[in-house]
Amino acid sequence: MEKYLLFIYSFCFFIFYLIYRNKNFISNTINIIDYPDINRKHHITKTSLIGGLLIFSCLIYIVCIDQIFQINQNYILKVTIVLIPIFFIGLLDDIHNLSPKTKTISLLMFIIIFFYLHEEFLLKEIYFDDFKTIYLLNNKLASLSFTALCALLLINAFNMCDGINGLAHSIAIFWLTTLTLIFNLNITFYFIISIILLSLIFNIKGKYFLGNSGSLLLGTFISLITIYHYNHSKEKISVENIVLIFLIPGLDMMRLFIVRITNNKNPFIGDRNHFHHYLIKNVDLGKTILLYIILMLWPLILIKTYKIKYFFIMILQIIIFSFLVSYFYKKKIKKL
C-alpha cells in the first residue's frame, strides 16, 4: 500500500512538469510576467511569475490524494479551501499590481472568516516554557483577533522575504522541515516540501519567480499549519520555540515597518532595504541564502542541545541580527 501511495503521490511531479513545460504560454496568456525597472526589480529580462501556480496546482493534487486515502484529518482540506481565494488574490496582484490596502484588507477578510468558521484553529492557550505559564484566551473575539494577527504577521514577513531568487523557497523549506520534525508530520508534508524544493531549483536559476500568488500561498499555508498543530500537538510546544523559528523574517519586517513609517512612507510598499538586499550587495546569492538559513537554524540547534532559556537565545538572536544589518548596510553604502 505504501509503495502504491508513493507512486500516486509522485504524479504531482508530472503535473509540475506539464505546467513548467508550458510556462511561457500560460504566463503570456494570463499576463503573469514581471518586467525589470530601475527602482526595485533589477533582473535583466522579463520573467514569468508562474511559481505560485506550479506549487498551487501540485498542492491541490497532494491534498486531494491525502483526503482520498484519509492520511490526515480534514483540517488540511479546510486549509486548502481557504488557500484558493488567497492564491487568487496573489494572482490578481501579479497581474494588476493591487494596492497594498486592497491586498491586505482582502487577505485579512478571508483569514478572519476562516478562523471564525473553524474554531479548532483559534489560539486559546499560549504556553511560555521559560515561565512555566499558560495564558488563556477564553474570549472568542480576543482569540480570533490574536490568531488572525499572528497569521497576518507571518504571511507578511514571508512575503517580504521574496526579494531575491531562492530565498523565499529556502525559507519555506526550512520552516516546513522544522515543523515536520517538531510535530512529527507525515508523508503528505514530505511531498509538499519536495515540490517546493523542485521549484527552488528552477527559481534559483532565474527560470521564473514565485510571485505574490506563491508567497501568499506558502505564507498562509505555513501559518495555518503551524497554528493548528500548535493547538493539537500531543506534546506541549512552547510559544518561544515557535517564535524562534520565524524570528529573523519577523525582525526584518518590524525593522522595515519602523524605518518606513519614520520616513513617512507606506510600510506596505516594497523597497530594497531588506536584510537580504544588504547581504546580496556584499556576497553572492548562494552565500546570502546560506547565511540567512544558518541565522535561523543555530538557535534551534542550541536549544535542542543545551538547556538554555528561550529568552536569552531570543535576546542574543536580536543582537546578532542587529549587528549583521548594521555591518552589511555600512558595507553596502561604501560600495555605492
N, C-alpha and C positions, 0 to 999 in steps of 0.2 A: 504493500500500500504506500509506503514512504517513497519508494522509487517511482511509483506511478504518479504520486503527488508532485514530486520534484520535476518530473517531465512536464506535467500540466503547468506548474508554476513557470517553468523555463520558457514557455511560449511567450511570456512578456518580453523576452529579448527579441523575438521575431517581430513583435508589434513595434518595438523601438526601432528595429532595422527598417521596417516599412516606412515609418514616418520620417526617419532620418534620410532615407533614400530619396524621398520626395520633398525634402525640406525647402528647396528653392521654390518649387511650385506652390506649396502651401503658404509659405511666407509672403510671396508676391500676391497670391490670391486674396488673402485676408489682411495684407499690409502690416505684417509684424516684422518690420525692418528698422534697425537702428542706424541712424546716419551720424557720422562724426561731426563735431562742432569745435569751435575754438575755445570754449569755456570749460565744459566738464568731460566731454567724450573725445578722447584722444586716439581712438583707433583710426586706422588709415582708410579703410574701405567700409561700405555699408555691410551690416552683419545681421543675420537672421536672429529673431528673438523666440525661436521655436523651442528652447529648452524647457519652458514651463509646460507646453503641450506634450512634449515627449514624456516627461515624468508623470503628468496628469493621466495620460492615456494608460500607461503601464500600471500606475497606482490603482486606477479603476478596475483593471483586469485582475490584479493581485487580490484586491479586496473582494471582488466577486467570487473568486476561487476560494478565498478564506471563508466566506459565508456559506457557499455551497457545501463545503466539507466540514463546516462548523468547527473551525480551528480556534477562532477567538469568539468571545461573546459578541453580541450585536453592537457593542459600543463603537467598534471600528467602522461599522456601517453607518452609524449616526454621524461620526466624524467625517466620513467620506461624503455624505449627503450635503453637509454644510460647506465642504470644500468646493463643491460645484459652483455656487454663486460667487464665492470668494475668488476662485480661479478666473471666472469671467469678469470680475471687477478688475483684476490684474491685466487680463487680456485687453479689455477696453482701454485701460491706462496705456498699455503698449501701443495700441492703435491710435488713440485720440489724445493721449497725454492729458489725462484728467487733472483737475486742480487738486492740490493736497487736501483741501477741505472736503471736496466731494468724495474723494477716495477714502479718507479717514471716517467720515460720517457713514458711508455705505458699509465699510468694514465693521465698524462698531455696531451698527444696527443688526447685522447678521449674527455677530458674536453674542450680543445681548439676547436676541431671540433664541439662539441655540441654548445658552445657559438657562434661560427661563423655562424652556421646554424639557430640558434634561437635567434634573437636579442632582443626578449622580456625578455630574462634572463640577458641581459647585464646591468651592473650598470652604469647609465648615470647621476644620481643625488645623491649626498651624502649630507644628511641633518644633520647638527650639531645643536642640541637643545640648548646647553649652549651658543653658539654664534649667534643663530638665523640666521644661514648662510647656503646657499645651494651651494655646489661646483658642477659645471657641467663638465662632461666628454664628450665633443662634438665629439672628435676624436675617430673613431671606434677602431683603434689599441690600443689607450690608455685605452678605456673602456674594450676591450677584454682582454688586459693584466692584468688590475687591477682586473677584475671579476674572471679570471682564477686563479690569485694569491690568492685571498680571499678563493675560493673554495678549492684549493690545501692545503692551510694552515689549514683550518678547518678539512679536511679529515685526514691530518697527525696528527693533535692534537688529534682527536678522536681515530685514530689508536694506538696512544701511550698510551691511557687510558686502552687498553685491555691487562692488565698485571696480573690482579687477577680476580677470579671468581666474576661475578655480577656487576663489576664496569662499564664496557662499556654499558651493558644493562641498568643499572640505569641512567647513564648519558643520553643515548638516550631517555629514557622515560621522564626524566626531561626536556630535550630540546624540544622534540616534544609536550609535555603537555604545556609548556610555550608558544611555538609558536602557538599552537592551541587556547590558551586563548587570546594571543595578536592579532592574525589575524582572530579570530573567524572562525576557520576551521570546517569542517562538519564531518559527521558520518564515512566517509572513514578513516579519521585520527584516530578516536577513535578505530576503529578495528585494524589499524596498531599498535597503542600503546598497545592494548590488546594482540596482538600476541607477541610483544617484552616482555611484562610483563609475559606472559606464559613461554616464552623461558628463562626469568630470573630465574624463579623458578627451572628449571632443571639445568641451568648453575651454579647457586649458590650452588647446591648440588654436583657439580662436575660430572654430568652425561655426559656433553660434553662441548667443548669450542666453542666460537663464530668463531674463525679462522679469517684469513686475509680476506677471502671471505665475512664474515659477517661484519667486521669492515669497510672495504672499501665500502660495500653496504650501510650500515647505514650512514656512514660519508658523502658519496656522496649524498644520498637521502636528508639528513637534510640540507646540504649546498645549494643544488639546490632549495629546497622548500623555504628556508629562503630568498634566493636572489629573487626568483620570487615574493613572497608575499611582500617583502620589496619594490619592484618596483611598485606593483599594489595595495597596500593597500589603502583603501578609506581614512583612517586617516594617516597623515604624521607620520611615525615612525622614530625616530632619530637613527643615526648610533651608538651613545653612548649606547642606550638601547640594540641594537643587540650585541655590543662588550661585554657588561656586562654579557650577557647570556653565552657567550663562553669564558670568560676571564680566568678562572682558568686553564682549559686544555691548553689554548693558552700560558699562562705564563709558565707553566711547560715545554711545548715544547720548548719555547725560551730559558729557563734556560738550558735544556738538550743540545740543539744545541751549546750554548756558552761553556758549560763545555766540551763537546766532542771535539769541534774544538780547544779549548785551550789546551787539552791533546793530540792533533794530532790524533784524532780518527774520523772515518767516522760518521758524525752527524745522518745518517740514519740507522746505525747498533744499534740494541737494547742493553740495559743493565738493571741492576737492581738498577738504581739510580733515578727512577721516584719518584715523591712525594708519590704516593700510596704505593710504596715499603717501604718508610720510615715509613709510617703510619702502615702498616701491621706488621712491625717488633716490634711495640710498643703496638698496640691494636688489638683486634680480627677483623675478616672480617666484621661483621655487623657494628661495630663502625667505621671502616675505610670508608665504603660506606656512612654511615650516616653523618660523619664529612665532607666528600667530597661534598655531596649534600647540606648540610647546608651552606658550604662555598660559593657555587654558588647561593644559594637561598636568603640569607639575604640582599644582595644589592638591589635585585629586590623588596623585601618587603619594604625596606626603601624608595626607590624611589617612590613606589606606595603610601606609607602612608604619607610621608613628601615631601615637595618641596625642595629637596636638589640638588645642582648642580651635574651633572654626573661626572664631572672632579674630584670633591672632593671624591666622592664614589670610583672612579677608583684608585686614589692615596691611599686611605685607604685600599682598597682591595689588592693592590700590597704590601703594608707594612705588612698587616696581613699574606698574603701568604708567604712572605719572612721570617717573624718571625717563622711561623709554619715549613717551610722547614728546617731552621737552628735548631730549637728546636728538631724536631724529628730526624734529621740527627745526632745531638750530642748524643741523647739517643740511637740511633742505634749503633753508634761507641762504646759507653760504654758497650753495651751488647756483642760485638764481643770479 
